[in-house]
Amino acid sequence: MSSRRFRGAVAATFTKPVTATWNSTTVGAIYGRRSTVLVRRSMDASNSANLGIWHPSQSVLQTSSPRATTGSAALFAARTHIYATRWENVRVGKAGWLPSVRGGWRKGIRHEDRDYLPLSKDVLRAHLTGEVHVGLYPLLDGDLCWWLAADFDGPMAMLDALAYLKAARAWSVPAALEVSRSGVGAHAWVFFIAPVPAEAARRMDLASYDRLFPSQDVLPAGGVGNLIAAPLHGKARQDGAMVFLDLATMEPHDDQWAYLSLLGRMSPAEANRVARRAGRVTVGAGIDKIGAAVSTRIRATASPSVRARLNSGIRWNRAS
């Protein structure tokens, strides 16, 4: 069984869940018992807007009516001048993602010449009801992001994700666990109260994973970065997928909105502090011993001999 890598712990006090009062207007039924959509306009000069799904705790506790809310922060906030939708060909057994373009996607057209459809409240409403499956582009202009998501695939995905969350707890990083569309994979989400440089967010190297979103430190020239499937898709939720899990039972939270409302988020300063500590890697002659993991009190007996393969790093495999 391959070992998981954990970093040392750092003491930090993190921002409490937001309980602010927001201005809102009713937009009609979205899906389920409670739903809220929050729009947050970006402050950068390029006017690249950010829109996300957000459920303020007051609306969860005081009303069951779906509302559109405008405020100063958003969960799952992403680029709004573009979004992707999932396509599936049942006959040939293929599926994938394509940016939503006015008139439909056609090959051979340059990125700058495409008329991309914007991410809007109506689009998110369709996602929450299951009419479409939306993909979000997290990397904003200025190389910023509102959240970090670690992706885990394969038969051991959930165990790997739990190892990541255990390391996050050791670093006092609030993180949420989502089961993916397949019901096998997983995403671990970390949210910020304000946009954070993607480079700093990605340096919060808590444990191993398959991919991180955003997938780049810097926005590619003329590009928009990689996408990730938005959670809480209406049809998937009916099957207990694309929802957030209660770590005590590993079952979906009964009220997803209430859970998200109380979820802690990190400030940019807190994210940078963890990035400086967790992203610090000792290499070469600076390595003088193998340190014990501090994310757990369990101390496994070290093997009398270690087999390692040197590449860009060393992967230490230990028999269970």
C-alpha positions as CSV (number, residue, x, y, z in Angstrom):
1,M,0.0,0.0,0.0
2,S,1.5,3.3,-1.0
3,S,2.0,5.8,1.8
4,R,0.4,9.3,1.9
5,R,2.6,12.3,2.5
6,F,1.7,14.8,5.2
7,R,3.3,18.1,6.2
8,G,3.9,19.5,9.7
9,A,1.2,21.4,11.5
10,V,1.0,25.2,12.1
11,A,-1.1,27.0,14.6
12,A,-3.5,29.5,13.1
13,T,-6.8,31.1,13.8
14,F,-9.1,31.2,10.8
15,T,-12.0,33.3,9.8
16,K,-15.4,32.4,11.2
17,P,-18.3,31.5,8.8
18,V,-20.0,34.5,7.3
19,T,-23.3,35.5,8.8
20,A,-23.8,38.9,7.1
21,T,-27.1,40.2,5.9
22,W,-27.4,40.4,2.1
23,N,-29.8,42.3,-0.2
24,S,-31.9,39.9,-2.1
25,T,-34.8,39.5,-4.6
26,T,-37.0,36.5,-5.2
27,V,-36.3,34.7,-8.6
28,G,-38.7,31.7,-8.4
29,A,-38.1,28.1,-7.7
30,I,-34.6,26.7,-8.3
31,Y,-34.5,23.2,-6.9
32,G,-35.3,21.4,-3.7
33,R,-36.2,23.0,-0.4
34,R,-33.7,25.9,-0.2
35,S,-31.4,27.5,-2.8
36,T,-29.6,30.8,-3.1
37,V,-27.5,32.2,-5.9
38,L,-25.1,35.0,-5.2
39,V,-23.6,37.3,-7.8
40,R,-20.3,39.0,-7.0
41,R,-18.8,41.6,-9.4
42,S,-15.1,41.5,-9.7
43,M,-13.1,44.5,-8.6
44,D,-10.3,44.2,-11.2
45,A,-10.0,46.7,-14.1
46,S,-10.9,44.1,-16.7
47,N,-14.4,43.9,-15.3
48,S,-14.2,40.1,-15.4
49,A,-17.2,39.2,-13.2
50,N,-17.4,36.4,-10.8
51,L,-20.6,34.5,-10.1
52,G,-21.1,31.6,-7.7
53,I,-23.5,29.5,-5.7
54,W,-23.8,30.8,-2.1
55,H,-26.2,30.2,0.7
56,P,-26.0,32.8,3.5
57,S,-26.8,31.3,6.9
58,Q,-29.6,33.8,7.5
59,S,-31.5,32.8,4.4
60,V,-31.1,29.1,5.4
61,L,-32.3,29.6,8.9
62,Q,-35.1,32.1,8.3
63,T,-36.6,31.2,4.9
64,S,-37.2,28.3,2.6
65,S,-37.8,30.5,-0.4
66,P,-35.2,30.5,-3.2
67,R,-33.6,33.9,-3.6
68,A,-31.0,35.6,-5.7
69,T,-28.6,37.4,-3.4
70,T,-26.0,40.1,-4.2
71,G,-23.1,40.6,-1.8
72,S,-19.4,40.8,-1.4
73,A,-18.4,37.1,-1.5
74,A,-19.3,33.9,-3.2
75,L,-18.8,30.1,-2.9
76,F,-17.7,28.5,-6.2
77,A,-17.2,31.9,-7.7
78,A,-15.6,31.6,-11.2
79,R,-15.3,33.5,-14.5
80,T,-18.6,34.6,-15.9
81,H,-17.7,35.5,-19.5
82,I,-17.4,31.8,-20.2
83,Y,-18.6,28.4,-18.8
84,A,-18.7,24.9,-20.1
85,T,-21.4,22.2,-20.4
86,R,-21.1,18.5,-20.3
87,W,-22.1,16.5,-23.4
88,E,-22.8,12.8,-23.5
89,N,-23.3,10.4,-26.4
90,V,-24.9,7.3,-24.9
91,R,-24.8,5.4,-28.2
92,V,-21.1,5.4,-28.4
93,G,-20.4,5.7,-24.7
94,K,-18.5,8.9,-24.8
95,A,-18.8,12.2,-22.8
96,G,-16.9,15.4,-22.3
97,W,-17.0,19.1,-21.8
98,L,-17.2,22.0,-24.3
99,P,-17.4,25.8,-23.7
100,S,-20.9,27.1,-24.3
101,V,-20.8,29.1,-27.5
102,R,-23.7,31.1,-29.2
103,G,-24.8,29.0,-32.2
104,G,-23.1,25.9,-30.9
105,W,-19.5,24.7,-30.8
106,R,-17.6,24.4,-34.2
107,K,-14.1,23.3,-34.7
108,G,-11.5,25.5,-36.4
109,I,-12.6,28.8,-34.9
110,R,-10.0,30.8,-32.9
111,H,-10.6,31.4,-29.2
112,E,-10.8,35.1,-29.7
113,D,-13.4,34.8,-32.5
114,R,-15.8,32.6,-30.5
115,D,-19.0,34.2,-29.0
116,Y,-19.0,32.5,-25.6
117,L,-22.2,32.5,-23.6
118,P,-21.8,34.1,-20.2
119,L,-22.4,32.3,-16.9
120,S,-25.6,33.8,-15.4
121,K,-28.1,33.2,-12.7
122,D,-30.3,31.4,-15.2
123,V,-27.5,29.1,-16.2
124,L,-26.8,28.3,-12.5
125,R,-30.5,27.8,-11.9
126,A,-30.5,25.2,-14.8
127,H,-27.5,23.5,-13.3
128,L,-29.2,23.2,-9.9
129,T,-32.4,21.7,-11.5
130,G,-30.3,19.3,-13.6
131,E,-31.3,20.8,-17.0
132,V,-27.6,21.3,-17.8
133,H,-24.3,20.3,-16.2
134,V,-22.1,23.3,-15.8
135,G,-18.3,23.4,-15.7
136,L,-16.6,26.4,-14.0
137,Y,-13.3,28.1,-14.9
138,P,-11.8,29.1,-11.5
139,L,-8.7,31.1,-12.7
140,L,-9.6,34.8,-12.9
141,D,-7.9,37.7,-14.5
142,G,-5.0,38.8,-12.4
143,D,-4.2,35.1,-11.7
144,L,-6.6,35.0,-8.8
145,C,-9.0,32.4,-7.5
146,W,-11.8,32.2,-4.9
147,W,-11.3,28.6,-4.0
148,L,-9.0,25.6,-4.4
149,A,-10.2,22.1,-5.3
150,A,-8.2,18.9,-5.1
151,D,-9.4,16.1,-7.4
152,F,-9.1,12.4,-6.6
153,D,-9.7,9.6,-9.1
154,G,-9.6,5.8,-9.1
155,P,-10.8,3.1,-6.7
156,M,-8.8,4.6,-3.8
157,A,-10.1,8.1,-4.5
158,M,-12.1,8.5,-1.3
159,L,-9.3,7.2,1.0
160,D,-6.9,9.6,-0.7
161,A,-9.3,12.4,-0.3
162,L,-9.7,11.6,3.4
163,A,-5.9,11.7,3.8
164,Y,-6.0,15.1,2.2
165,L,-8.7,16.3,4.6
166,K,-6.8,14.9,7.6
167,A,-3.7,16.8,6.5
168,A,-5.9,19.9,6.1
169,R,-7.1,19.6,9.6
170,A,-3.5,19.4,10.9
171,W,-2.9,22.7,9.1
172,S,-6.2,24.2,10.5
173,V,-7.4,24.5,6.9
174,P,-11.3,24.3,6.6
175,A,-12.0,21.8,3.8
176,A,-15.2,20.2,2.4
177,L,-15.5,16.7,0.8
178,E,-17.7,16.3,-2.3
179,V,-18.4,12.9,-3.9
180,S,-18.1,13.3,-7.7
181,R,-20.6,12.5,-10.4
182,S,-19.4,8.8,-10.7
183,G,-20.0,8.2,-7.0
184,V,-16.4,6.9,-6.8
185,G,-14.2,10.0,-7.2
186,A,-14.0,12.9,-4.9
187,H,-13.2,16.6,-4.6
188,A,-11.8,18.4,-1.6
189,W,-12.7,22.1,-1.6
190,V,-11.0,25.0,0.3
191,F,-12.7,28.4,0.1
192,F,-11.4,32.0,0.6
193,I,-13.2,35.1,1.8
194,A,-11.5,37.1,-1.0
195,P,-9.6,36.3,-4.2
196,V,-6.2,34.7,-3.6
197,P,-3.2,34.4,-6.0
198,A,-3.5,31.0,-7.6
199,E,0.2,30.4,-7.1
200,A,-0.2,30.8,-3.3
201,A,-3.4,28.7,-3.2
202,R,-1.7,25.9,-5.1
203,R,1.3,26.0,-2.8
204,M,-0.9,24.9,0.1
205,D,0.6,21.4,-0.5
206,L,-1.3,19.5,2.1
207,A,-1.0,15.9,0.7
208,S,-1.0,14.0,-2.5
209,Y,-3.8,14.4,-5.1
210,D,-4.4,13.8,-8.8
211,R,-5.1,17.4,-9.9
212,L,-5.6,20.8,-8.4
213,F,-8.1,23.4,-9.7
214,P,-7.0,26.0,-10.7
215,S,-4.6,23.9,-12.6
216,Q,-2.2,26.8,-13.4
217,D,-0.4,29.5,-11.4
218,V,-0.8,32.0,-14.2
219,L,-3.6,32.5,-16.7
220,P,-2.4,31.3,-20.1
221,A,-2.1,34.0,-22.8
222,G,-5.4,34.1,-24.6
223,G,-6.8,31.2,-22.5
224,V,-9.1,30.7,-19.6
225,G,-7.4,27.8,-17.7
226,N,-8.9,24.4,-16.9
227,L,-12.5,23.7,-15.8
228,I,-14.0,21.7,-13.0
229,A,-17.5,20.3,-12.8
230,A,-19.7,22.5,-10.6
231,P,-21.1,20.6,-7.6
232,L,-24.8,20.3,-6.6
233,H,-26.0,19.3,-10.1
234,G,-29.7,18.6,-9.8
235,K,-30.0,15.1,-11.3
236,A,-26.7,13.9,-9.7
237,R,-28.0,15.1,-6.3
238,Q,-31.0,12.7,-6.7
239,D,-28.4,9.8,-6.8
240,G,-26.4,11.2,-3.8
241,A,-23.6,12.4,-6.1
242,M,-22.0,15.8,-6.5
243,V,-22.9,16.6,-2.9
244,F,-20.9,17.3,0.2
245,L,-20.4,14.5,2.8
246,D,-20.7,14.4,6.5
247,L,-17.3,13.1,7.6
248,A,-18.8,11.4,10.6
249,T,-21.0,9.1,8.5
250,M,-19.6,9.5,5.0
251,E,-23.2,10.1,3.8
252,P,-24.5,13.3,2.2
253,H,-25.4,16.2,4.6
254,D,-29.2,16.3,4.9
255,D,-29.2,20.0,4.2
256,Q,-26.5,20.9,1.8
257,W,-27.3,24.6,2.0
258,A,-27.1,24.7,5.8
259,Y,-23.7,22.9,5.7
260,L,-22.2,25.3,3.1
261,S,-23.5,28.3,5.1
262,L,-21.5,27.3,8.1
263,L,-18.4,26.2,6.3
264,G,-15.3,28.2,7.3
265,R,-13.2,30.1,4.7
266,M,-9.7,31.4,4.7
267,S,-8.5,35.0,4.3
268,P,-5.7,35.7,1.7
269,A,-3.2,36.3,4.6
270,E,-4.1,32.9,6.1
271,A,-3.8,31.1,2.8
272,N,-0.4,32.7,2.2
273,R,0.8,31.7,5.7
274,V,-0.1,28.1,5.1
275,A,1.4,28.2,1.6
276,R,4.7,29.5,3.0
277,R,4.9,26.7,5.6
278,A,3.3,23.8,3.7
279,G,4.9,24.6,0.4
280,R,8.4,24.6,1.9
281,V,10.3,21.6,0.5
282,T,13.6,20.4,1.8
283,V,15.8,19.0,-1.0
284,G,19.3,17.7,-1.6
285,A,21.8,17.9,1.2
286,G,19.3,19.6,3.4
287,I,17.5,16.3,4.1
288,D,19.1,14.7,7.1
289,K,16.2,12.5,8.4
290,I,12.8,11.2,7.6
291,G,10.4,13.1,9.9
292,A,7.3,11.6,11.5
293,A,3.9,12.8,10.3
294,V,2.4,15.4,12.6
295,S,-1.1,15.1,11.1
296,T,-1.8,12.0,13.2
297,R,-0.8,10.6,16.6
298,I,-0.5,7.2,15.0
299,R,3.1,6.2,14.7
300,A,3.6,3.3,12.3
301,T,6.7,1.1,12.8
302,A,9.3,2.0,10.2
303,S,10.4,-0.7,7.8
304,P,14.0,-2.1,8.4
305,S,14.8,-1.4,4.8
306,V,13.4,1.1,2.3
307,R,13.2,0.8,-1.5
308,A,13.0,4.1,-3.3
309,R,13.0,5.1,-6.9
310,L,14.7,8.4,-7.6
311,N,13.0,10.6,-10.3
312,S,11.9,14.2,-9.8
313,G,11.3,13.1,-6.2
314,I,11.2,9.9,-4.1
315,R,8.1,7.9,-3.6
316,W,8.3,5.7,-0.6
317,N,6.2,2.5,-0.8
318,R,5.6,0.6,2.4
319,A,3.9,-2.7,2.7
320,S,0.8,-2.7,4.9
